[in-house]
Amino acid sequence: MTLLVGNLPSEVTEANLRELLTKFGRVGNIDIFPEASFATVAIEGEANEKRAVEELNSVEKFGQKLKLFRPDRADGPGPGG
């Protein structure tokens, strides 16, 4: 399963995101798109994804309020916004 993590500062690293999200489950591939202020993060298990969104969406990390959502959800915001 993949999460979209938006509103990221350009200096965020894969290690930053892995550290932040590991508590929700096994983190796989991370792709960061700094020019668009978002990343895609693979987390094992739908329940883990849901918990990450519930606990981190709109929480300030890396100096900005994160926007997390699952791309399969039609009610999620667009990346970075």
PyMOL commands that set and color helices and strands:
alter all, ss='L'
color gray80, all
select helices_A, chain A and resi 14-24+34-36+46-56
alter helices_A, ss='H'
color red, helices_A
select strands_A, chain A and resi 2-6+27-33+38-43+60-61+64-65+67-69
alter strands_A, ss='S'
color yellow, strands_A
deselect
rebuild
show_as cartoon
